[in-house]
Amino acid sequence: MKSKESYKHKSAKQVLANWLSKFFKVEIEREFKDYGFRPDITISTNGQIQAFYEVVHKSDISGKTIGRMQYFCYVNNIELLLHIVDAEYILCQCDQPESIFSLKCEL
């Protein structure tokens, strides 16, 4: 059973997507069905995935999900970054920041 998404998480995800859409093609909740994961935000340029973003609020991203993302990168022979951004940080900004504070992980 899928857990319900909190309003804070959903709002933060939308704000972050709006920020990123100025520079990248943004997909919210894109499903990577063959690999069993769905990042909050996937960004790409020229049809090439650049990074995944996960917005955290009540719980962190699981190791299982990170492993699936790593497997996706391995199978497709690409290197991506996973950005983990706190929902509170996003929603506390008055304007779009010059850079987004996130925990970055190479996949």
Beta strands, then each sheet from edge to edge (+ up, - down):
strand 1: 25-28
strand 2: 41-45
strand 3: 48-56
strand 4: 81-86
strand 5: 103-106
sheet 1: 1+ 2- 3+ 4+ 5-
end
